[in-house]
Amino acid sequence: TYITAYCNAQVQHACYEANNFCCRYGYNIPMPVLAKCIADIKQVYTQIASIQLLAMVYLMIEMDDEQDP
């Protein structure tokens, strides 16, 4: 249904933002930067009346290769 499609679109958009950052700066995007980027984009949805708001929760997990678990 449309909720599943909306969630898939949001994941694809987050991947696009991460790849765009990697191509632009040459290293992987830090998770706090990606989270802020997505939050800033979604903040626009609350300010425009013609965009349908859909509830969705992001669960972002970052793995740091430089530190021990």
C-alpha positions as MATLAB code, in Angstrom:
seq = 'TYITAYCNAQVQHACYEANNFCCRYGYNIPMPVLAKCIADIKQVYTQIASIQLLAMVYLMIEMDDEQDP';
ca = [
       0.000    0.000    0.000;
       1.046    3.629   -0.004;
       2.644    3.548    3.478;
       5.122    0.875    2.384;
       5.866    2.779   -0.801;
       6.354    5.994    1.180;
       8.791    4.298    3.557;
      10.731    2.795    0.658;
      10.922    6.219   -0.981;
      12.273    7.751    2.227;
      14.977    5.078    2.509;
      15.936    5.643   -1.120;
      16.122    9.386   -0.492;
      18.378    8.858    2.536;
      20.636    6.637    0.399;
      20.706    9.337   -2.269;
      21.734   11.971    0.273;
      24.466    9.681    1.659;
      25.838    8.893   -1.813;
      25.706   12.539   -2.823;
      27.714   13.488    0.276;
      30.259   10.727   -0.398;
      30.747   11.838   -4.009;
      31.043   15.496   -3.009;
      33.400   15.170   -0.029;
      35.121   11.826   -0.611;
      34.177   10.091    2.641;
      31.079    8.507    4.138;
      28.546   10.796    5.733;
      28.524   10.777    9.549;
      25.208    9.567   10.954;
      24.412   12.807   12.846;
      24.876   14.772    9.617;
      22.582   12.420    7.687;
      19.972   12.561   10.434;
      20.048   16.380   10.439;
      19.826   16.481    6.646;
      16.752   14.228    6.597;
      15.170   16.140    9.501;
      15.690   19.464    7.727;
      14.056   18.141    4.562;
      11.102   16.687    6.480;
      10.662   19.929    8.427;
       9.548   21.525    5.152;
       6.673   19.017    5.026;
       5.242   20.519    8.223;
       5.284   24.013    6.750;
       3.582   23.395    3.398;
      -0.142   22.766    3.589;
      -0.449   20.938    0.254;
       1.958   18.123    1.209;
       0.396   15.103    2.895;
       2.025   14.287    6.215;
       2.675   10.632    6.880;
       3.971    9.308   10.172;
       7.247    7.464    9.934;
      10.017    6.694   12.392;
      13.643    6.509   11.297;
      15.932    4.093   13.094;
      19.480    4.888   12.059;
      22.345    2.724   13.251;
      25.962    3.651   12.740;
      28.892    1.261   12.974;
      32.267    2.814   13.780;
      35.175    0.840   12.322;
      37.759    2.838   14.250;
      36.492    2.064   17.757;
      35.995   -1.236   19.506;
      32.372   -2.337   20.017;
];
